[in-house]
Amino acid sequence: MIYRKGQRVLVQGMTGTQGAFWTQKMIERGTNVVAGVNPKRAGETFLGVPVFASAREATRQMEIDYSVTFIPPATARDATLDAIEAGVKTIVVLTEHIPMRDVMAMHARAKHAGSRIVGPNTAGLVTPGEGFIGIMPGHNDRVFQPGAIGVVSRSGSLGTLVCLNLTRAGLGQSAFLGIGGDPLIGTTTRDAVEALDADERTRAIVIVGEIGGAMEEDAAQYVRTMKKPCVAFIAGRSSPPDKKMGHAGAIVAGGKGGYEAKRAALEAAGVPVADTPNQLVELLRGRMG
């Protein structure tokens, strides 16, 4: 799931306002966008890229490594299934507020086909110096610079802040993996940590988590087996119990999914947890020597 320069990207919804804006930024940053999808504009060329009626039609003419969806919630399921059925192995689903039964159908089809969904409600993937996929500011040199720190984040905004601080500190990033903030996502914190652990360019990992669910606790179990240093920040420390919080609808009940449980699991695995995002650089330097 770490984007590499030259890998071929399909943009579903490329000709819309947001799709056009971010496709242009991706291309300017070196992302290899080879095709777009809009049934009403099939056969046209947009931003120098051919437009197809569907992902399946595109893959009949070229190989596709990634798809990214700038698609409204009501039709995000159909677009994602189209990409899966076209044989695309990684689909970056930016859309939030997709009906839950649609999300479940997407994940079930992806699992059956051997495809990976990143998201829904992800901000995307960034590999500084190579390209980016999604709506992270991968085109902004003040935020992203090539480095050796891998960042995993459920939140796009918090992930951006952490990457900005890393760049200001002269550390940079090997890759940013935005896994998404929805309750049901296709790529977990542990999945992303494992990918960065296997990445030769990554020397250390930052986990940016949130209350709700048990992904950080699950990732902590894997971190115990790692040699690479890891630090973390968990958002939601002051959230009240038994109340839904944030766009992901994160809820903490009976102590499960709460801040203290996540922090305890990570610290038990040897992962220092910052009280604020600004402390992450100091913790990283301490772990990396």
C-alpha positions as CSV (number, residue, x, y, z in Angstrom):
1,M,0.0,0.0,0.0
2,I,3.0,2.3,-0.1
3,Y,2.8,4.2,-3.4
4,R,6.0,3.9,-5.6
5,K,6.9,6.2,-8.5
6,G,5.6,4.9,-11.8
7,Q,2.8,2.8,-10.4
8,R,-0.4,3.4,-12.4
9,V,-3.3,5.3,-10.9
10,L,-6.9,5.5,-12.1
11,V,-9.0,8.4,-10.8
12,Q,-12.8,7.7,-10.5
13,G,-14.7,10.9,-10.7
14,M,-11.7,12.7,-12.2
15,T,-13.6,15.4,-14.1
16,G,-15.6,16.7,-11.1
17,T,-14.5,19.8,-9.2
18,Q,-12.5,18.0,-6.4
19,G,-11.4,15.2,-8.7
20,A,-10.0,17.7,-11.2
21,F,-8.2,19.8,-8.6
22,W,-6.5,16.9,-6.8
23,T,-5.7,15.0,-10.0
24,Q,-3.8,18.1,-11.3
25,K,-1.9,18.3,-8.0
26,M,-1.1,14.6,-8.1
27,I,0.2,14.8,-11.7
28,E,2.3,17.9,-10.8
29,R,3.9,15.9,-8.0
30,G,4.8,13.0,-10.2
31,T,2.0,10.6,-9.6
32,N,1.5,8.4,-12.6
33,V,-2.2,9.1,-13.4
34,V,-3.0,7.0,-16.5
35,A,-6.8,7.1,-16.7
36,G,-10.0,8.6,-15.3
37,V,-13.6,7.5,-15.1
38,N,-16.7,9.4,-16.0
39,P,-19.4,7.6,-18.0
40,K,-20.7,10.9,-19.4
41,R,-17.3,11.9,-20.8
42,A,-15.9,8.6,-21.9
43,G,-13.6,8.9,-25.0
44,E,-12.5,12.4,-24.0
45,T,-9.0,13.5,-22.8
46,F,-8.9,15.4,-19.5
47,L,-5.7,16.9,-18.0
48,G,-3.9,14.9,-20.7
49,V,-5.4,11.7,-19.4
50,P,-7.9,9.4,-21.2
51,V,-11.4,9.2,-19.7
52,F,-13.3,5.8,-19.7
53,A,-16.9,4.9,-19.0
54,S,-15.8,2.5,-16.2
55,A,-12.8,1.0,-14.4
56,R,-13.4,-2.3,-16.2
57,E,-13.2,-0.5,-19.6
58,A,-9.9,1.2,-18.5
59,T,-8.3,-2.1,-17.5
60,R,-9.1,-3.7,-20.8
61,Q,-6.7,-1.2,-22.4
62,M,-4.0,-0.7,-19.6
63,E,-2.8,-2.0,-16.3
64,I,-3.9,-0.2,-13.2
65,D,-2.2,-0.5,-9.8
66,Y,-4.3,1.9,-7.7
67,S,-7.8,3.5,-8.0
68,V,-8.9,6.6,-6.1
69,T,-12.5,7.6,-5.8
70,F,-13.8,11.1,-5.9
71,I,-17.4,9.8,-5.7
72,P,-20.5,10.9,-3.7
73,P,-21.7,8.5,-0.9
74,A,-24.7,7.3,-2.8
75,T,-22.6,5.9,-5.7
76,A,-19.4,5.1,-3.9
77,R,-20.3,1.4,-3.5
78,D,-20.8,1.0,-7.3
79,A,-17.6,2.8,-8.1
80,T,-15.6,0.7,-5.6
81,L,-17.1,-2.6,-6.9
82,D,-16.4,-1.5,-10.4
83,A,-12.7,-1.1,-9.5
84,I,-12.6,-4.4,-7.7
85,E,-14.2,-6.3,-10.6
86,A,-11.7,-4.6,-12.9
87,G,-8.9,-6.3,-11.0
88,V,-7.5,-3.2,-9.3
89,K,-5.6,-4.4,-6.2
90,T,-5.7,-1.2,-4.1
91,I,-8.6,1.1,-4.0
92,V,-8.3,4.4,-2.1
93,V,-11.8,5.3,-1.0
94,L,-11.9,9.0,0.0
95,T,-15.7,9.2,0.4
96,E,-17.2,9.5,3.9
97,H,-20.8,9.0,4.9
98,I,-21.2,5.9,2.8
99,P,-24.2,3.8,4.0
100,M,-23.0,1.1,6.4
101,R,-24.5,-1.8,4.4
102,D,-22.7,-0.5,1.3
103,V,-19.4,-0.4,3.1
104,M,-19.9,-4.0,4.3
105,A,-20.6,-5.1,0.7
106,M,-17.5,-3.3,-0.5
107,H,-15.3,-5.0,2.1
108,A,-16.8,-8.4,1.4
109,R,-16.2,-8.1,-2.3
110,A,-12.7,-6.9,-1.9
111,K,-11.8,-9.8,0.4
112,H,-13.2,-12.3,-2.0
113,A,-11.3,-10.7,-4.9
114,G,-8.0,-10.3,-3.1
115,S,-8.1,-6.5,-3.3
116,R,-7.3,-4.0,-0.6
117,I,-9.5,-1.0,0.3
118,V,-7.8,1.9,2.0
119,G,-10.6,3.8,3.7
120,P,-13.4,4.7,3.4
121,N,-13.0,8.3,4.7
122,T,-9.3,8.3,4.1
123,A,-7.2,11.3,3.1
124,G,-5.0,9.1,1.1
125,L,-1.4,8.0,0.7
126,V,1.8,10.1,0.3
127,T,5.4,9.0,-0.6
128,P,7.4,12.2,-0.6
129,G,9.6,12.6,-3.7
130,E,7.5,10.0,-5.6
131,G,3.9,11.1,-5.6
132,F,0.6,10.9,-3.7
133,I,-2.9,9.6,-4.0
134,G,-5.9,11.4,-2.5
135,I,-6.4,14.7,-0.8
136,M,-3.4,15.0,1.5
137,P,-1.2,18.1,0.7
138,G,1.4,15.9,-0.9
139,H,2.3,18.7,-3.2
140,N,3.3,21.0,-0.3
141,D,7.1,21.0,0.4
142,R,6.5,22.6,3.8
143,V,4.5,19.6,4.9
144,F,6.1,16.7,3.1
145,Q,9.8,16.0,2.5
146,P,11.6,12.7,1.8
147,G,12.9,11.2,5.0
148,A,12.9,8.0,7.1
149,I,9.8,8.3,9.3
150,G,6.7,6.4,8.4
151,V,3.4,7.9,9.6
152,V,0.1,6.0,10.1
153,S,-2.9,8.1,10.8
154,R,-6.7,7.6,11.0
155,S,-7.1,11.4,10.7
156,G,-6.0,13.4,7.7
157,S,-5.8,16.7,9.6
158,L,-3.8,15.2,12.5
159,G,-1.6,13.4,10.0
160,T,-0.9,16.6,8.2
161,L,0.1,18.3,11.5
162,V,2.4,15.5,12.4
163,C,4.1,15.5,9.0
164,L,4.5,19.3,9.1
165,N,6.3,19.0,12.5
166,L,8.5,16.2,11.1
167,T,9.5,18.3,8.1
168,R,10.2,21.4,10.3
169,A,12.4,19.2,12.4
170,G,14.4,18.1,9.4
171,L,13.2,14.4,9.6
172,G,10.8,14.1,6.7
173,Q,8.7,11.0,5.9
174,S,9.4,7.7,4.1
175,A,5.6,7.4,3.6
176,F,2.3,8.6,5.0
177,L,-0.5,6.0,5.2
178,G,-4.0,7.4,5.9
179,I,-6.1,4.5,6.9
180,G,-9.4,6.4,7.3
181,G,-11.7,7.4,10.1
182,D,-14.8,5.3,9.5
183,P,-15.9,2.5,11.9
184,L,-15.4,-0.1,9.2
185,I,-12.2,0.3,7.2
186,G,-10.4,-2.0,4.9
187,T,-6.8,-1.3,6.1
188,T,-6.1,-1.3,9.8
189,T,-3.5,0.5,11.9
190,R,-1.7,-2.9,12.2
191,D,-1.8,-3.5,8.5
192,A,-0.1,-0.1,7.9
193,V,2.5,-0.6,10.6
194,E,3.4,-4.0,9.1
195,A,3.8,-2.4,5.7
196,L,6.2,0.3,7.1
197,D,8.1,-2.3,9.2
198,A,8.8,-4.2,5.9
199,D,9.8,-1.0,4.1
200,E,13.6,-0.6,3.7
201,R,13.3,3.2,3.7
202,T,11.5,3.5,7.0
203,R,13.7,3.8,10.1
204,A,11.0,4.7,12.6
205,I,7.2,4.8,12.8
206,V,4.7,7.3,14.2
207,I,1.1,6.0,15.0
208,V,-1.6,8.7,15.1
209,G,-4.6,7.0,16.6
210,E,-8.0,8.0,18.0
211,I,-10.4,6.7,20.6
212,G,-12.9,4.0,19.5
213,G,-12.3,0.5,18.4
214,A,-9.3,-1.6,19.2
215,M,-6.9,-1.0,16.2
216,E,-4.2,0.6,18.3
217,E,-4.3,-2.2,20.8
218,D,-4.0,-4.8,18.0
219,A,-1.1,-2.8,16.4
220,A,0.6,-2.8,19.8
221,Q,0.8,-6.6,19.8
222,Y,2.6,-6.5,16.5
223,V,4.9,-3.7,17.6
224,R,6.3,-6.0,20.3
225,T,7.9,-8.0,17.5
226,M,9.5,-5.0,15.7
227,K,13.1,-3.8,15.9
228,K,12.2,-0.4,14.4
229,P,11.4,2.3,17.0
230,C,7.8,3.5,17.2
231,V,6.1,6.4,19.0
232,A,2.4,7.3,19.1
233,F,-0.2,10.0,19.8
234,I,-3.9,9.1,20.6
235,A,-6.5,11.8,20.0
236,G,-9.5,12.0,22.4
237,R,-7.9,12.0,25.8
238,S,-10.6,14.3,27.3
239,S,-13.6,12.8,25.5
240,P,-16.6,11.9,27.8
241,P,-17.5,8.2,28.0
242,D,-20.6,6.7,26.3
243,K,-20.9,9.5,23.8
244,K,-20.2,9.5,20.1
245,M,-17.3,11.7,19.1
246,G,-16.1,13.0,15.8
247,H,-16.8,12.2,12.1
248,A,-16.1,8.5,12.7
249,G,-18.7,8.2,15.4
250,A,-16.1,6.8,17.8
251,I,-17.7,5.7,21.1
252,V,-16.1,4.5,24.3
253,A,-18.2,2.3,26.6
254,G,-17.2,0.3,29.6
255,G,-13.6,1.3,29.2
256,K,-13.3,-0.4,25.8
257,G,-11.8,1.7,23.0
258,G,-10.8,4.4,25.4
259,Y,-7.8,6.6,25.6
260,E,-6.3,5.0,28.7
261,A,-6.7,1.4,27.3
262,K,-5.0,2.4,24.1
263,R,-2.1,4.2,25.8
264,A,-1.6,1.4,28.3
265,A,-1.4,-1.2,25.4
266,L,1.1,0.9,23.4
267,E,3.3,1.7,26.4
268,A,3.3,-2.0,27.5
269,A,4.7,-2.7,24.0
270,G,7.5,-0.2,24.5
271,V,5.9,2.6,22.5
272,P,6.2,6.1,24.1
273,V,2.9,8.0,23.8
274,A,2.9,11.8,23.4
275,D,0.5,14.0,25.4
276,T,0.4,16.4,22.4
277,P,1.4,16.0,18.7
278,N,4.2,18.5,19.2
279,Q,6.0,16.1,21.5
280,L,6.3,13.4,18.9
281,V,9.6,14.7,17.4
282,E,11.3,14.8,20.8
283,L,10.1,11.2,21.5
284,L,11.3,10.1,18.1
285,R,14.8,11.6,18.6
286,G,15.0,9.9,21.9
287,R,14.1,6.5,20.5
288,M,16.4,6.9,17.4
289,G,19.4,8.2,19.3
